[in-house]
Amino acid sequence: MSAGETAAIEARDLTKHFKDVKAVQGLNMKVQKGEIFGFLGPNGAGKTTTIKMIMGLVRPTQGEVLVKGDQVGTNTVEIRQNIGFLPERISFYENLTPVQTLNFFCELKGEDKSCIDALIEEVGLKEAANRKMGTFSKGMVQLVGVAQAMIGDPSIYILDEPMGGLDARWVKVVREKIKLLKDKGATIIFSSHILSEVENICDRVAIIDKGELVAEDTITNISKLLDIRPQLVIMIPGLDGEVPGVVKTIDGIERVGVGGDELVITCDSSLRARVISVLEEDGLKIEDIRTIEPSLEDAFVRLVSERGGG
């Protein structure tokens, strides 16, 4: 986002208390236009409460939310019309079909119903378009939820656990759809417990814990900030679960593990060549070497555990 450009969504000192529960506490966060923004945290971290405040469904105790520069609460109806929202737990009338359900949402949003057939086909439910939703699996219901979020071609999407209940095939369909929405210029907040999916599609992430923001950056930068080391995985035939004694003589190794004939060493990148050299000089035959770079899961676990969250 260039200097002076208005953020798509901005939280300023956002706070929400429910009696004695501090659900969200002084949250400051910016979602840039046109990005896929991962929104993460353990259960009870305040993610859903934050999303509800962005949508104007819950009033903040303190602070404010701006959507494209407009304060939520002053013109909430207009703001919601420009947001495609998929809540974490979505349900529909079981006696209606997907066509009837989307007809209903088009009427609520004041949108042309001519988009319905295309939306149903996009999420892969063409063959079930006229079946009653009471017969649907959880994943199929979720796909109807994705379709309703796309009604009106909004410029902002807030997707709370959009992969919930989906099998691998439909996870891929939704993932590619999210990427396509971004390509068309949409801004997407993507909240999920599936960290591999967040890592795969998000430009930046925010991690909250106990209602407070603990990190907001790219996954790479968060990993660097936490100084999470890559892992060197070395295949040595004959190890049989035993760590070679020579490894203990190498200074700078953070952690060593072994599984069968695979030696797993956590260390700085600059130390890899020395590790390999020492092993070979000790007469060990190295069959294969690969590197596992730090993941979002590593960063997430480190951040939350350092705060006593698990």
C-alpha positions as CSV (number, residue, x, y, z in Angstrom):
1,M,0.0,0.0,0.0
2,S,1.5,3.3,-1.0
3,A,1.9,6.2,1.4
4,G,-1.3,8.0,2.0
5,E,-3.5,5.3,0.5
6,T,-6.5,4.3,2.6
7,A,-6.5,0.8,4.0
8,A,-9.3,-1.6,3.0
9,I,-9.9,-2.4,6.7
10,E,-8.3,-0.7,9.7
11,A,-8.8,-1.5,13.4
12,R,-7.8,1.3,15.7
13,D,-7.4,0.5,19.4
14,L,-10.2,-2.0,19.0
15,T,-11.5,-3.3,22.3
16,K,-14.4,-5.5,23.3
17,H,-15.3,-6.6,26.8
18,F,-18.1,-8.9,27.8
19,K,-18.6,-8.3,31.5
20,D,-15.4,-9.7,33.0
21,V,-14.1,-11.2,29.7
22,K,-11.6,-9.1,27.7
23,A,-12.3,-10.6,24.2
24,V,-10.3,-8.1,22.3
25,Q,-7.9,-5.7,23.8
26,G,-6.4,-2.6,22.0
27,L,-6.2,-4.2,18.6
28,N,-4.5,-2.1,15.9
29,M,-4.4,-3.7,12.5
30,K,-4.4,-2.8,8.8
31,V,-5.6,-4.9,5.8
32,Q,-4.2,-3.5,2.6
33,K,-6.3,-3.3,-0.6
34,G,-6.0,-6.3,-2.9
35,E,-4.3,-8.6,-0.5
36,I,-5.2,-12.0,1.1
37,F,-4.8,-11.4,4.8
38,G,-4.5,-14.3,7.1
39,F,-6.2,-13.8,10.5
40,L,-5.0,-16.4,13.0
41,G,-5.2,-17.3,16.7
42,P,-5.9,-20.2,19.0
43,N,-9.5,-20.9,20.1
44,G,-10.8,-18.0,22.2
45,A,-8.2,-15.6,20.9
46,G,-10.8,-13.0,19.8
47,K,-10.8,-13.6,16.0
48,T,-14.6,-14.1,15.6
49,T,-15.4,-11.1,17.9
50,T,-13.0,-9.0,15.8
51,I,-14.7,-10.1,12.6
52,K,-18.1,-9.3,14.1
53,M,-17.0,-5.8,15.0
54,I,-15.7,-5.3,11.4
55,M,-19.1,-6.4,10.1
56,G,-20.9,-4.0,12.6
57,L,-22.6,-7.0,14.2
58,V,-21.0,-6.2,17.6
59,R,-20.2,-2.7,18.9
60,P,-16.7,-2.1,20.3
61,T,-16.3,-1.2,23.9
62,Q,-13.6,1.2,22.7
63,G,-11.8,2.1,19.5
64,E,-13.1,1.9,15.9
65,V,-13.1,0.0,12.7
66,L,-12.7,1.8,9.3
67,V,-13.7,0.1,6.1
68,K,-12.3,2.0,3.1
69,G,-12.0,5.0,5.4
70,D,-15.6,4.9,6.6
71,Q,-16.2,4.2,10.2
72,V,-18.3,1.1,10.9
73,G,-21.3,2.1,12.9
74,T,-22.1,5.4,11.0
75,N,-23.1,3.8,7.7
76,T,-23.0,0.1,8.5
77,V,-25.6,-1.0,6.0
78,E,-23.7,0.5,3.1
79,I,-20.5,-1.0,4.3
80,R,-22.0,-4.5,4.7
81,Q,-23.3,-4.4,1.1
82,N,-19.8,-4.2,-0.1
83,I,-18.5,-7.2,2.0
84,G,-18.9,-10.9,1.1
85,F,-19.2,-12.5,4.5
86,L,-18.9,-16.2,5.4
87,P,-19.3,-16.8,9.1
88,E,-17.5,-19.7,10.9
89,R,-20.8,-21.5,11.6
90,I,-23.2,-21.1,8.7
91,S,-26.6,-22.7,8.5
92,F,-29.5,-22.3,6.0
93,Y,-33.2,-23.3,6.0
94,E,-33.1,-27.1,5.4
95,N,-36.3,-27.1,3.4
96,L,-34.9,-24.8,0.7
97,T,-32.7,-25.7,-2.2
98,P,-29.4,-23.8,-3.0
99,V,-31.3,-21.9,-5.8
100,Q,-34.0,-20.8,-3.4
101,T,-31.4,-19.9,-0.7
102,L,-29.4,-17.8,-3.1
103,N,-32.6,-16.2,-4.4
104,F,-33.3,-15.2,-0.8
105,F,-29.9,-13.6,-0.3
106,C,-30.1,-11.8,-3.6
107,E,-33.3,-10.2,-2.4
108,L,-31.7,-9.2,0.9
109,K,-28.8,-7.6,-0.9
110,G,-30.9,-6.1,-3.7
111,E,-28.9,-8.0,-6.3
112,D,-30.0,-9.4,-9.7
113,K,-30.8,-13.1,-9.4
114,S,-29.4,-13.9,-12.8
115,C,-26.0,-14.6,-11.1
116,I,-27.3,-17.6,-9.2
117,D,-26.8,-20.4,-11.7
118,A,-23.2,-19.3,-12.4
119,L,-22.4,-19.1,-8.7
120,I,-23.8,-22.6,-8.0
121,E,-21.7,-24.0,-10.9
122,E,-18.6,-22.2,-9.7
123,V,-18.7,-24.0,-6.3
124,G,-19.5,-27.3,-7.9
125,L,-23.1,-27.8,-6.8
126,K,-24.8,-27.8,-10.2
127,E,-26.1,-31.3,-9.9
128,A,-27.5,-30.6,-6.4
129,A,-28.9,-27.1,-7.3
130,N,-32.6,-28.2,-6.7
131,R,-32.0,-30.6,-3.8
132,K,-33.2,-29.6,-0.4
133,M,-30.3,-28.5,1.8
134,G,-31.5,-30.7,4.7
135,T,-29.9,-33.6,2.7
136,F,-26.6,-31.9,2.3
137,S,-23.3,-32.8,3.9
138,K,-21.5,-30.1,6.1
139,G,-19.1,-29.5,3.2
140,M,-21.9,-28.9,0.7
141,V,-23.6,-26.5,3.0
142,Q,-20.2,-24.7,3.3
143,L,-20.0,-24.4,-0.5
144,V,-23.4,-22.7,-0.6
145,G,-22.0,-20.3,2.0
146,V,-19.1,-19.5,-0.3
147,A,-21.6,-18.9,-3.1
148,Q,-23.7,-16.5,-1.0
149,A,-20.6,-14.5,0.0
150,M,-19.9,-13.9,-3.7
151,I,-23.3,-12.4,-4.5
152,G,-23.0,-8.9,-5.8
153,D,-19.3,-9.3,-6.6
154,P,-18.1,-7.4,-3.5
155,S,-14.7,-5.8,-3.3
156,I,-14.0,-7.2,0.3
157,Y,-14.5,-10.7,1.5
158,I,-14.3,-11.9,5.1
159,L,-14.1,-15.7,5.2
160,D,-14.1,-17.3,8.6
161,E,-13.0,-20.9,8.3
162,P,-14.0,-21.3,4.7
163,M,-12.4,-24.7,4.4
164,G,-14.3,-26.2,7.3
165,G,-16.0,-29.5,6.5
166,L,-14.6,-29.7,2.9
167,D,-12.8,-32.7,1.5
168,A,-9.5,-32.2,-0.3
169,R,-11.1,-31.8,-3.7
170,W,-13.3,-28.9,-2.6
171,V,-10.6,-27.3,-0.5
172,K,-8.7,-26.9,-3.8
173,V,-11.8,-25.5,-5.5
174,V,-12.2,-22.9,-2.7
175,R,-8.5,-22.1,-2.6
176,E,-8.4,-21.4,-6.3
177,K,-11.5,-19.3,-6.1
178,I,-10.0,-17.2,-3.4
179,K,-6.9,-16.6,-5.5
180,L,-9.1,-15.7,-8.5
181,L,-11.0,-13.1,-6.4
182,K,-7.7,-11.5,-5.5
183,D,-6.6,-11.5,-9.1
184,K,-9.8,-9.5,-9.8
185,G,-8.8,-6.9,-7.2
186,A,-10.7,-8.1,-4.2
187,T,-9.4,-7.8,-0.6
188,I,-9.8,-11.0,1.5
189,I,-9.5,-11.6,5.2
190,F,-9.0,-15.4,5.5
191,S,-9.3,-16.9,9.0
192,S,-8.5,-20.6,9.3
193,H,-7.0,-23.2,11.6
194,I,-5.5,-24.9,8.6
195,L,-2.2,-23.2,8.7
196,S,-0.9,-24.9,5.6
197,E,-3.7,-23.2,3.6
198,V,-3.0,-19.8,5.2
199,E,0.7,-20.2,4.3
200,N,-0.2,-21.2,0.8
201,I,-2.4,-18.3,-0.2
202,C,-1.9,-15.3,2.2
203,D,0.2,-12.3,1.5
204,R,0.5,-11.3,5.1
205,V,-0.9,-12.6,8.4
206,A,-1.9,-11.3,11.8
207,I,-1.8,-13.5,14.8
208,I,-3.8,-12.6,17.9
209,D,-3.8,-14.3,21.3
210,K,-5.9,-13.4,24.3
211,G,-7.4,-10.6,22.4
212,E,-4.1,-8.9,21.6
213,L,-2.1,-8.6,18.4
214,V,1.2,-10.5,18.7
215,A,2.4,-10.3,15.1
216,E,1.4,-8.8,11.8
217,D,3.7,-9.3,8.8
218,T,4.6,-11.7,6.0
219,I,5.3,-15.3,7.1
220,T,8.9,-15.0,6.1
221,N,9.5,-11.9,8.2
222,I,7.7,-13.4,11.2
223,S,9.9,-16.4,11.0
224,K,13.0,-14.2,10.8
225,L,11.9,-12.1,13.7
226,L,11.5,-15.2,15.9
227,D,14.8,-16.6,14.7
228,I,13.3,-19.9,13.8
229,R,16.0,-22.1,12.2
230,P,15.6,-24.3,9.2
231,Q,16.0,-28.1,9.6
232,L,18.6,-30.2,7.9
233,V,17.3,-33.7,7.2
234,I,20.1,-36.2,6.4
235,M,19.6,-39.8,5.3
236,I,22.3,-42.1,6.6
237,P,21.8,-45.8,6.1
238,G,22.3,-47.8,9.3
239,L,21.6,-45.2,11.9
240,D,18.6,-47.2,13.1
241,G,17.4,-44.4,15.5
242,E,20.8,-43.6,17.0
243,V,22.3,-40.1,16.9
244,P,26.0,-40.2,15.7
245,G,28.3,-39.2,18.6
246,V,30.3,-36.9,16.4
247,V,27.3,-34.6,16.1
248,K,27.7,-33.6,19.7
249,T,31.1,-32.1,18.9
250,I,29.6,-29.5,16.5
251,D,29.1,-26.1,18.2
252,G,26.0,-24.1,17.2
253,I,23.5,-26.9,16.7
254,E,20.2,-26.0,18.3
255,R,18.4,-29.3,18.3
256,V,19.0,-32.9,17.1
257,G,16.5,-35.6,16.4
258,V,16.5,-39.0,14.7
259,G,13.9,-41.3,13.2
260,G,15.1,-44.5,11.7
261,D,17.9,-43.6,9.3
262,E,16.9,-39.9,9.1
263,L,19.0,-37.4,11.2
264,V,17.2,-34.1,11.7
265,I,19.4,-31.2,12.8
266,T,18.1,-27.7,13.6
267,C,20.8,-25.1,13.0
268,D,21.7,-21.9,11.3
269,S,22.1,-22.1,7.5
270,S,25.7,-21.2,7.7
271,L,26.5,-24.3,9.7
272,R,25.1,-26.9,7.2
273,A,28.3,-27.4,5.2
274,R,30.3,-28.1,8.4
275,V,27.7,-30.6,9.7
276,I,27.9,-32.5,6.4
277,S,31.7,-32.4,6.4
278,V,32.0,-33.6,10.0
279,L,29.6,-36.6,9.3
280,E,31.5,-37.6,6.2
281,E,34.9,-37.3,7.9
282,D,33.6,-39.7,10.6
283,G,33.0,-42.3,7.9
284,L,29.2,-42.0,7.6
285,K,27.7,-42.5,4.2
286,I,25.2,-39.7,3.4
287,E,22.5,-41.0,1.0
288,D,20.3,-37.9,0.8
289,I,20.1,-34.3,2.1
290,R,17.2,-31.9,2.2
291,T,16.2,-28.7,4.0
292,I,12.9,-27.9,5.6
293,E,12.4,-24.2,5.9
294,P,10.5,-22.6,8.9
295,S,6.7,-22.8,8.4
296,L,3.8,-20.7,9.6
297,E,3.0,-23.5,12.0
298,D,6.4,-23.1,13.6
299,A,5.9,-19.3,14.0
300,F,2.4,-19.7,15.3
301,V,3.4,-22.3,17.9
302,R,6.4,-20.2,19.0
303,L,4.4,-17.0,19.3
304,V,1.5,-18.5,21.3
305,S,3.7,-20.7,23.5
306,E,5.9,-17.7,24.4
307,R,2.8,-16.0,25.7
308,G,1.7,-19.0,27.8
309,G,-1.0,-19.9,25.4
310,G,0.0,-23.5,24.9
